[in-house]
Amino acid sequence: MDVSDQTIILWTSELTWELLDKIPAVGVLRSESATVTNLEPLPITGPQSQAWQVMSGQNPGQSGYFDSWLPRQYIVQPVSEPETMLLREAITAAGRTAVWVDLTMAEVPEYLKALAPSVNRLVIRVAASDDLAAIDRAVEAGRSWAGSDGAFFLLSDHQTAAVKCYVNLNDALRALDVLDVSAPNTISWEETLAYHVGHGQIWINLAGREPEGVIAPGDEYDQTCQALVRSLPARLLDPQSGEPVVERIYCRNELYQGDYLFRAPDLIAVLRPGYAPSPKSIMSGLDGAAVWPVPAGTRAAAGLHPMTVSGLALAVGAPFAPGQVVAQSSLINIAPTILHTLHLAVPANMNGNVIVDLFTSAFMQQHPAQRTDPGSNLSSEDEEEILARLKSLGYLG
């Protein structure tokens, strides 16, 4: 059997090193394992978007999935995750098989005991749990199933973080005279230059794209974006501490690359640690205040600073360098790293890279990282949508 064919990924959420340090099975593995201390997501953060980055290995500009909420004709709608799981597709395309299953922590040991001997690649998506005993048994069972020559991943895609204040960027935009309100919680679109939706999306009210767009494409659009990038972080302050609430605002092409950049929000606001978008602001509503404290003990997972909701990874087995610690890597690097563990090439439409430092030098010499070229990522329908968008904005005759 190939050294990494007996491979298991125990994938869950909301794990922290503080929690894992209380689990005996993890303590035993720490000295034998290679770890990533922080698997940092791209903005925009949230359980759905972070899970998708793990499954796809893609920058959202390559997949078109940016957030779990998206405005269409000013109406905020939930967005389904793409049906394609690029990691699974890459394994299948290479002629390999893998079993994917959803379980609770408590179910993992018995499931592995009953597994057919022919199964040697396994991805178990495990519901988040704070049951230390159940996590301990699941980790011990997973490591035992992989064996001394196999590979065992313990992976968490996100965690929750403490929130001290809610933020409503629509109220902040209103204070800047960028967003106009004609009645309570009713945005006057014909007088609005920009608005907030979801977990950090700022959309310019662009003529030709929005039903009542007022900002012309080209120079006026660019100037509006740059004005918000400069003014919003400087003007939006915590009323109690006087400190800035927004760490940075990105233009979309600073964060995203790929065929689906045209679907990205125009600007992305990254809030400082301790701040989260209010429930009303997620739905493009207003609260009447831009920043206010929340009850002690409030926690959230979406729209927070990437470092505060980052994931983690622990990898044990023959391919990995014991005791190696990678302080920070990107969530989109997990899928390429799993493929490399299986001696598979990374598809060119995965933006992530193999986390080379997790592996032994001998493994990397024997199995150098490789990439394939799958061709275009756009369907004919997507290409037609791009052409229609360009025509509506006046770029095509």
N, C-alpha and C positions, 0 to 999 in steps of 0.2 A: 504493500500500500504506500502511496506517496505520503511524505511526511505531513503534508497539510490537508490531505483529503478528509481526515476525520476532524471536521471543523464545525464549531457551534458558536453562534452569536446569541447571547442572552441580552435582549434589547428591551430596556424599560425606560421610565421617565422619573424625574424628580429625585434622582440620587445625588447626594453630595458626599464629599470626602469625609465630612464630619459624621454623617450617618454610616458610611462604609467602615470607618475606623472602629465602630462598635460591633462589627460583625466578625466573628472568629475566622470563618472560612476565607474572608477577604484578607485578614491580617496574615494568614499563612501564605497567601499568594503574592502579597505585595513585594516580597524580596525576590520572587521568581519572575515577576512580570515586568513588562514595559508599559508605561502609562502615559496618557495625555491628561494633564491636570485640568486644562480648560479647552473644551471644544466650542469655539466661539462661532455663533451664527452671524450671518449677515443681517443688517437691518432689512426687513422689518421682522421683529421677533414675535414668537408665538408657538404654541405646541404644534399646530398644523404645518406652518411654514418650516419649522425646524425639523420635524419628522420628514418632510419632503426633501429637504436638503440632504438628509442621510440616505434616503432611498434612491435619490437621483444622482447625487454627486454633481449637481448642476447649480450654477449661478441662476437665480430666478429669471434673468434676462434670456437664458437659454430655454427654459421650460415654460415661461409665461405665468408662473404661479408666484405671486408676490405677497399676497395677504389672504386671509380668510374672508375679508369683506372688500367689496369693490363697488364704486358708483357707476351706475348706468342710467344715463339721462337724469342725473342728479339723485336717483333713487339708490340707496345703499342696499346691496344684495349679497347674500352669502355665496362664497365661491367654493366649489368642490375641488378637492385635490385631483390632479391629473390621474387618469386611470393607469397610465403606463408607469411601471416600476422599473426604472432603467437598470438598477442593480440586478434584479431578477432576470430581466431580458438579456443582460450581458452574460450571465451564467448559463442561461439556456442556449443562447446563440453559439456558445463555445462547446456545446454538446455535453455539458454537465447537468446534473440534476440537483435540486435542493428542495427540502421540505420547509414550508413556511407555515407557522401555526401561531395562534393567539391563545395564551393561557394566563392563569393567575400564578403568582409565585408558589402558592401551596400545591398547585397541580404539576409543577415541573418535575420533581423527583419521580413520581409514579409514571408520568408520560415517558420519561427517558428509560425507565426500566422495561416498559412494554414495547419500546421501539424495535422495529424489525432490524436484524443485523445488516441488511443491505443498505440501510440509510446511513450515509456518512457525511452529509452536509446538511446543516440544520440552522434555521433562523427562527428563534422563538421570541415573539413580541409579547412582553409580559406587562400586565397592568401595573401601574404605579402602586407601591405598597410601602407602609412604614412598619410592617411586621418584621422585626429584626430576625426572629427565629425562622420565618418562612424564607427570607432572603438568604440567610445562612445556608439552609438546606438546599435551596435552588442553586446557589453558586457552587456548593460542594458537589452536587449531582452533575452539574454541567462540566466542571473540571474533570471529574471522574470519567464521564462519558467520552470526553475528547481524548483521554489517555496521554501517556507521556510523550508520544510522538505527534499528537494532534495539535490543534489550535483552539483556544477558548478565548472569546471576547466577552467582556462585560461592558455594555455600552448604555449610556444614558444620553438622550437627545436634548433634554432641557431640565431646568429646575425652576421652582418658584422663588420669588424674592420679596423682601419686605417693601411695603409702600408707605411713605409718610404723607404724600400729597397726591391728589388727583389734579390733572391738568386738562383744560379744554382749550385746544388750539383755535377753535372757531371763535371763542370769546376773546382770545388774544388777537386774532386777526381783525375782529370787530373793533377792538381798542386802537388798532393801527389804521382804522378807516379803510381796510382792505375788503372787509365783508360787511354787507349792509343787511339790516333786519327791518322788514316792513310791519311785522307784528310779532308778538312773543313766540320765540322758537321758529319763526318763519323767515327763511333767508330770501332776500330780494335779489334774485339772480341777475337782473339787468343792471344792478349797481355793485355787483360783487366781483372782485378781481381774483380771489383764490379762496379755497375752503379745505377743511380737513375731514378725512374719513379713516376709519379703521385704526391701525396701530402705528400711525406716524406718516400716513400719506397726505401730502398737500398737493391739491390739484389746481392748476391755473384754469380760470374760466375762459377757455380758449375758443375763439370764434372759429366756426367750421367743425369743431369737435363736440362742443357742448351745445345743447339746444338754445341757450340764451347767452352764448359766449360773447365776451366784450373785449378780450385781449387778442390783438392781431398776431398771427404767426410771424416769426422772424425777429426783428430787432425789439419790438414791443414786448414779445414773449420773453426774450433773453433778459431785457432790462427789468421786467417784473420779477423774474426768478432771482436775479442777482440782488435786487432790493430786499427781497424777503430773506435771502441767505445772510445779508448783513444786519438787517434791522431786527428780525424776530428774536434771535438769541440775546441781543443787547437790550431789548426792551421788555422781554418777558422775565420778570424777577419774582422770586418767592417773597410774598409780602411780610413774612415773619423774619427771614434771615437776610433778605436783600440780595441773595445770590442768584445767578442765572439758573433757569430751569432747563433750558435747551442747551445741550452740549455742542451740537453742530447740526446744520442743515446741509444735506447733500443734494446736488443736482443728480438726476437719475443716471446719467452716463458716468458719474464718478463711482457708482456702486455696481452697476449692472452692465453686462455685455451680452450680446447674442441677438438672434433673429427676432426675439419678442420684446426688444427694448421699447417698441412703440406702444406696448400695453402697460408700461411701468408708470407709476405716479411721477409727476413732474419734479417734485421735491420730496425728500424723506427727512423727517425730523427725528433726531436721536435725543431722547430726554436723558438728563443726568440721573445717576443712581438714586433710587428712592422716590422717583416720580413715575406715574403711569397715566395713560389716557383715561379720561372718565368714560363711563358707559355711554352717556349721551353723545360725547364727542365722537365715539366710534361710529355712531349712526348719523354723523354730520349734524347733530343737534347742538344746542347751547345750554349752559347751566346758569348763566348770569354772573359767573366769576371765572377767571382764567386759572387760578391756582387756589386750592384750599386743603387743609389737613384732613386726613381720614382717621377713623378709629384705630387705636393701637392694636397691633396684631394683624392688620390687613396685609394680605399677600396677593401677588398676581404673577402671571407667567407671560402675558402678551403685551407688547408695546413698551417693554422695559429696556434698559440699557443692555446691549448684548453680553457684556461680561458678567452681569448679575444673573442671567438666566442660562449661562453656558452649560453644555453637557460635559461628559468625561468619558474616558475609555481606559480599560485595563485589558492587556493582551498577554496571554500566557501560552507557552508551548515552544516547540522546536524552532519555528521561524524567528522568534522574538528574542531581543537582547535583555536578559534579566537585569533589573535594576535601572534600566534606561528611563529617564523622565523627560518628556517633551512638555514644556511649560504651557505652550499655546499652539493650537492648530485650528483649522477651519472645519466646521461640520461637513462641508462638501468633500473633504479629504477622506472621509470614512469609507464611502463606497469604493473608490480606487484602491484603498488599502486592503479591504476585504478581497477584492478581485486579485490583487497581487499575492495575497496569502494563498489563494487557490492556483497560483501560477498562470493567471489569465491576464491578457492585455486589457488596458483601460480604453474604453471607447473615446474617440476624439471629441464627442459631444458631451463628455463629462468634463466640467471645468476644474474639478478637484484634482489633486495630485496624491501620489502614494506618500504616506508619512514614512519616509525612508529610515529615519532615526529609530523607529520601533524595531527594526529587523537587525539580525546579526549581520556582520560584514560578509560572512561565509554565505549566508542565504542570498544576499544581494549580488554577490559575485556569480553565484550559480544561477540566479533568476533575476537578471536586470529588468527594471521596469520598462514596459512596452506599451505602445498605443496603437489602436486601429483607426480606420477612417470610415465612419458609417455614412458619410454623405450629408445632404441637406437635412435640416431639422424641421423645415416648414412643409406643411401640406399645401395642396392647391387652394383649399379654402382659406388658409392663413395668408397665402400670397395675394389672393383677391381682396382680403380685408385690408392688407397694407396698401394696395393700389387705391382702394376706395377711400381710405383715410387720407392719403396724399392728395387725391383729387379734391376732397372736401376742404382741405387746408389751402388749396390753391397752388400746390406745387406741381400739379400736372394739369394739362389742358383737357 
